[in-house]
Amino acid sequence: TRKLSNGFCLFNFMAAAALHAVARSGVTKLSILDWDIHYGQGVADIVRGNPAIRYASIHQVPAFPFMGETLEVTDNIKTIPIDPGTTWDSNYETQFMEQALPFVVDEDWVPDLVLVSSGYDGMAGDELATSNLVAKDFATMTRLLKERLESYETAGNRSPALMMGMEGGYQLGQNVMGGGLPEGFIETIKALDDAYS
């Protein structure tokens, strides 16, 4: 948060990147999409009330930090809780498509830049949560986000820019059910590169 270092990161690079982009890079509208499985209470606290920034977090409840437990919009923050055991087909896709993406970009909010808190701790094999995403789901999310951004134009007559920031993901072992951090990361990179699409 603004005053307390807690959770999984001591330095909140995503909030710092967002504030820097708005203050120094000519970005007038910015969205943060957080698909790390834990609610980003620090990011939410730091950007809350900033009219140039929107923050959407899709996260497991209950799970640390035991916040963001209801589907709601408060100021410029949207919390999208999912149940333990959620898979892409059993509600994650619905929440991603119907709640997260429309908040990140729509007709009334076309950001210059979208930052993604790209966490891989929602994978089935990760022991710090109990969601059941697999590596290919991160490729799907990345592709769907790219397609949505490409369907809008900013005031500068271009699609919103996209930046991914590596967040959680703690399963580094091989042959992990659904894949681990390396597989999720590779699937994301492949989806960003049109050559693999």
GUKOLZA-747674 format. One record per residue: residue number from 1; x, y, z of N, C-alpha, C in turn. Coordinates in steps of 0.05 Angstrom, whole numbers. Example, Ala and Ser with C-alpha at 12.3 -4.5 7.8 and 13.67 -1.06 7.14 Angstrom:
# GUKOLZA-747674
   seq     n.px     n.py     n.pz    ca.px    ca.py    ca.pz     c.px     c.py     c.pz
     1      264     -114      156      246      -90      156      264      -66      156
     2      257      -45      142      273      -21      143      258        1      157
END
This chain:
# GUKOLZA-747674
   seq     n.px     n.py     n.pz    ca.px    ca.py    ca.pz     c.px     c.py     c.pz
     1       17      -23        0        0        0        0       18       25        0
     2        6       48        2       22       72        3       40       74       27
     3       31       62       49       45       66       74       56       40       86
     4       48       17       75       55       -9       87       65      -28       66
     5       89      -39       71       99      -60       53       90      -86       63
     6       73     -100       47       63     -126       55       56     -143       30
     7       48     -167       34       41     -184       12       65     -197       -1
     8       64     -200      -27       85     -215      -41      106     -197      -54
     9      104     -171      -52      125     -154      -64      131     -131      -45
    10      156     -124      -43      164     -102      -26      163      -75      -41
    11      168      -77      -67      167      -53      -84      145      -58     -105
    12      126      -40     -106      104      -44     -124      110      -33     -152
    13      123      -50     -168      132      -40     -194      108      -33     -212
    14       86      -47     -210       63      -42     -228       51      -14     -222
    15       47       -8     -197       37       19     -190       57       40     -198
    16       83       35     -193      104       54     -201      104       59     -231
    17      102       37     -247      101       39     -276       77       56     -285
    18       54       50     -273       30       65     -281       32       95     -274
    19       41      101     -251       43      129     -243       64      144     -260
    20       86      130     -266      107      142     -282       96      147     -311
    21       82      128     -322       72      131     -349       53      155     -351
    22       36      158     -330       17      180     -330       31      207     -326
    23       51      207     -308       64      232     -301       85      241     -322
    24       98      222     -335      121      229     -351      121      220     -380
    25      102      204     -388      103      192     -415       80      201     -433
    26       64      221     -425       43      230     -442       19      212     -443
    27       17      192     -425       -6      175     -423      -28      189     -408
    28      -51      192     -422      -74      205     -409      -94      186     -396
    29      -95      161     -407     -112      140     -396      -96      115     -396
    30      -97      100     -373      -82       76     -370      -99       55     -355
    31      -98       30     -364     -112        9     -349      -92      -12     -340
    32      -97      -23     -316      -81      -45     -306     -100      -69     -304
    33      -92      -91     -317     -107     -116     -314      -89     -135     -298
    34     -100     -143     -275      -85     -160     -256      -97     -188     -256
    35      -83     -207     -269      -93     -235     -268      -76     -253     -249
    36      -59     -240     -233      -46     -255     -212      -69     -265     -193
    37      -66     -289     -183      -88     -301     -168      -94     -288     -141
    38      -76     -271     -132      -80     -256     -107      -87     -228     -113
    39     -107     -217      -98     -115     -189     -102      -92     -171      -97
    40      -88     -151     -115      -66     -132     -112      -74     -108      -96
    41      -77     -112      -70      -86      -91      -52      -68      -67      -52
    42      -42      -71      -57      -23      -49      -58      -27      -31      -82
    43      -30      -44     -105      -36      -29     -130      -62      -13     -127
    44      -83      -27     -117     -109      -14     -114     -107       10      -95
    45      -92        7      -73      -90       29      -54      -75       53      -67
    46      -54       47      -82      -37       68      -93      -51       83     -116
    47      -67       69     -133      -79       83     -156     -108       91     -151
    48     -119       83     -128     -147       90     -122     -152      120     -124
    49     -173      127     -139     -181      155     -142     -166      170     -164
    50     -147      157     -177     -132      170     -198     -149      170     -223
    51     -158      193     -233     -176      193     -256     -164      184     -282
    52     -138      181     -283     -124      172     -308     -120      142     -308
    53     -126      128     -286     -120       99     -284     -144       83     -276
    54     -147       60     -290     -167       40     -281     -152       14     -274
    55     -161        1     -253     -149      -24     -243     -170      -46     -241
    56     -166      -68     -255     -184      -91     -252     -168     -115     -243
    57     -177     -128     -222     -164     -151     -211     -183     -175     -211
    58     -174     -197     -223     -189     -222     -223     -173     -241     -205
    59     -184     -249     -183     -168     -263     -162     -186     -283     -147
    60     -172     -302     -134     -186     -322     -119     -194     -312      -91
    61     -218     -320      -83     -228     -313      -56     -240     -339      -45
    62     -233     -348      -21     -214     -335       -4     -185     -342      -11
    63     -168     -323       -8     -139     -326      -11     -126     -301       -1
    64     -101     -302        6      -86     -278       15      -89     -257       -6
    65      -95     -233        0      -95     -219       26     -122     -218       39
    66     -141     -235       30     -168     -236       42     -182     -209       40
    67     -180     -197       15     -193     -172        9     -205     -175      -19
    68     -220     -155      -28     -232     -156      -55     -251     -179      -58
    69     -266     -184      -37     -283     -209      -36     -310     -207      -50
    70     -317     -183      -61     -342     -181      -75     -337     -168     -103
    71     -354     -176     -122     -353     -165     -149     -364     -137     -147
    72     -347     -117     -150     -356      -89     -148     -336      -70     -161
    73     -347      -46     -167     -330      -24     -176     -331       -3     -155
    74     -308        6     -145     -306       27     -126     -287       47     -138
    75     -296       71     -145     -280       91     -158     -270       79     -185
    76     -244       77     -187     -231       67     -211     -221       38     -208
    77     -230       24     -188     -221       -3     -181     -244      -23     -185
    78     -238      -45     -199     -258      -66     -202     -246      -92     -190
    79     -260     -104     -171     -252     -129     -160     -270     -151     -171
    80     -257     -173     -180     -271     -195     -193     -263     -221     -180
    81     -276     -229     -158     -269     -253     -144     -277     -278     -159
    82     -261     -299     -157     -268     -325     -167     -265     -345     -145
    83     -279     -367     -147     -279     -388     -126     -254     -406     -129
    84     -246     -418     -107     -225     -439     -109     -234     -461     -128
    85     -215     -472     -142     -221     -494     -160     -231     -485     -188
    86     -233     -459     -192     -243     -448     -217     -224     -456     -240
    87     -235     -464     -262     -220     -470     -287     -228     -449     -307
    88     -214     -449     -330     -222     -431     -352     -251     -435     -360
    89     -258     -460     -363     -286     -467     -372     -307     -464     -350
    90     -299     -465     -325     -319     -463     -304     -318     -436     -289
    91     -323     -415     -304     -327     -388     -294     -304     -368     -299
    92     -279     -377     -302     -257     -358     -306     -262     -343     -332
    93     -267     -358     -354     -271     -345     -380     -294     -325     -378
    94     -316     -332     -366     -338     -314     -363     -331     -288     -349
    95     -317     -291     -327     -309     -267     -311     -289     -250     -327
    96     -271     -263     -341     -250     -249     -357     -263     -234     -379
    97     -281     -247     -394     -294     -234     -417     -315     -214     -410
    98     -331     -220     -390     -354     -202     -384     -349     -181     -363
    99     -328     -185     -346     -323     -166     -325     -296     -152     -328
   100     -274     -167     -332     -248     -155     -333     -243     -139     -359
   101     -246     -152     -382     -239     -138     -407     -256     -113     -412
   102     -282     -114     -408     -297      -89     -412     -290      -66     -394
   103     -280      -72     -370     -271      -51     -352     -244      -39     -361
   104     -227      -56     -372     -200      -48     -381     -202      -30     -406
   105     -220      -36     -425     -224      -20     -448     -252      -23     -459
   106     -265        0     -463     -292        0     -476     -295       26     -491
   107     -318       31     -502     -323       55     -518     -318       80     -502
   108     -323       80     -477     -320      104     -460     -292      106     -447
   109     -277       85     -449     -250       85     -437     -231       70     -455
   110     -217       85     -472     -197       74     -489     -169       83     -479
   111     -155       66     -465     -130       75     -453     -108       76     -474
   112      -88       93     -468      -64       95     -485      -47       70     -481
   113      -48       60     -456      -30       38     -448      -45       19     -429
   114      -42       -7     -433      -52      -27     -415      -29      -42     -403
   115      -27      -43     -377       -7      -58     -362      -20      -83     -352
   116       -6     -106     -354      -17     -131     -344        1     -141     -321
   117      -11     -144     -298        2     -158     -275       -1     -188     -281
   118       19     -198     -295       18     -225     -307       28     -245     -287
   119       11     -255     -269       18     -275     -250        9     -302     -259
   120       25     -322     -252       19     -350     -261       13     -368     -237
   121        6     -356     -214        0     -372     -190      -29     -382     -190
   122      -44     -377     -211      -71     -389     -213      -71     -416     -227
   123      -47     -426     -233      -45     -452     -247      -50     -475     -227
   124      -61     -496     -238      -69     -519     -222      -47     -530     -204
   125      -22     -529     -213        0     -540     -198       12     -522     -177
   126        3     -497     -176       15     -478     -157        3     -482     -130
   127       20     -483     -110       11     -490      -83        1     -466      -66
   128        4     -441      -76       -4     -418      -61      -33     -409      -66
   129      -47     -425      -82      -75     -420      -87      -87     -446      -97
   130     -113     -446     -101     -126     -471     -110     -143     -468     -135
   131     -135     -449     -152     -149     -446     -178     -137     -467     -197
   132     -150     -472     -219     -142     -494     -236     -138     -485     -265
   133     -124     -463     -269     -117     -455     -296      -94     -472     -306
   134      -91     -473     -333      -68     -487     -345      -53     -467     -362
   135      -29     -475     -371      -11     -457     -386      -25     -445     -410
   136      -40     -461     -425      -53     -451     -449      -74     -430     -443
   137      -85     -429     -419     -104     -409     -412      -92     -381     -413
   138      -66     -379     -406      -53     -353     -407      -48     -344     -435
   139      -44     -362     -453      -42     -355     -482      -70     -345     -491
   140      -91     -358     -482     -118     -350     -490     -124     -322     -479
   141     -118     -317     -454     -123     -291     -442     -107     -269     -457
   142      -82     -275     -463      -65     -255     -477      -77     -250     -505
   143      -84     -270     -519      -95     -267     -546     -121     -251     -545
   144     -139     -258     -527     -165     -244     -524     -161     -214     -517
   145     -142     -209     -500     -136     -181     -493     -125     -166     -517
   146     -106     -178     -531      -95     -166     -555     -117     -160     -576
   147     -134     -179     -580     -156     -175     -600     -174     -152     -591
   148     -180     -151     -566     -197     -129     -556     -184     -102     -560
   149     -158     -100     -553     -144      -75     -555     -142      -67     -585
   150     -138      -86     -603     -136      -80     -631     -162      -70     -643
   151     -184      -74     -629     -210      -66     -640     -217      -37     -631
   152     -200      -24     -616     -204        4     -608     -181       21     -617
   153     -186       47     -620     -165       66     -627     -164       88     -606
   154     -140       95     -598     -136      117     -580     -139      144     -594
   155     -137      165     -579     -138      192     -592     -116      196     -612
   156      -94      181     -609      -72      182     -628      -75      164     -652
   157      -99      154     -656     -105      137     -679      -89      111     -680
   158      -85       99     -658      -71       73     -656      -85       57     -635
   159      -80       31     -635      -91       14     -614      -76       19     -588
   160      -88       14     -565      -74       17     -540      -49        0     -539
   161      -28       11     -528       -3       -4     -524       -6      -24     -501
   162       10      -45     -502        8      -67     -482       35      -72     -470
   163       36      -74     -443       60      -81     -429       54     -103     -408
   164       69     -124     -408       65     -146     -388       86     -143     -366
   165       78     -147     -342       96     -147     -319       94     -173     -304
   166      117     -187     -301      118     -213     -288      110     -210     -259
   167       91     -226     -250       82     -226     -222       85     -254     -211
   168       65     -264     -196       68     -289     -182       69     -313     -200
   169       76     -335     -187       79     -361     -200      102     -375     -187
   170       96     -396     -172      116     -407     -154      122     -436     -159
   171      111     -447     -180      115     -475     -187      135     -476     -210
   172      160     -483     -203      181     -484     -223      188     -513     -231
   173      176     -532     -219      182     -560     -225      173     -569     -252
   174      185     -591     -261      178     -602     -287      155     -622     -284
   175      140     -626     -306      118     -645     -306       97     -639     -285
   176       91     -614     -282       71     -605     -263       44     -606     -277
   177       23     -615     -263       -4     -616     -275      -12     -589     -286
   178      -18     -587     -311      -27     -562     -323       -4     -543     -331
   179       20     -550     -323       43     -533     -328       50     -516     -304
   180       74     -506     -304       84     -488     -283       90     -461     -294
   181      103     -445     -278      110     -418     -286      124     -417     -313
   182      144     -433     -318      157     -431     -345      138     -436     -368
   183      121     -455     -366      102     -461     -388       82     -438     -391
   184       71     -428     -369       53     -406     -371       65     -381     -384
   185       90     -375     -376      104     -352     -386      109     -356     -416
   186      118     -379     -425      123     -385     -453       97     -382     -469
   187       75     -392     -459       50     -390     -474       42     -361     -477
   188       47     -344     -457       41     -316     -459       57     -303     -480
   189       83     -308     -480      102     -296     -500       93     -305     -528
   190       87     -330     -532       78     -340     -558       53     -325     -567
   191       35     -320     -549       10     -306     -557       15     -277     -564
   192       36     -265     -552       43     -237     -559       56     -236     -586
   193       70     -256     -595       84     -257     -620       66     -267     -642
   194       58     -250     -660       40     -258     -682       49     -282     -698
   195       75     -287     -698       86     -309     -713       75     -336     -703
   196       68     -337     -677       58     -361     -665       28     -363     -666
   197       15     -341     -673      -15     -341     -672      -27     -355     -696
END
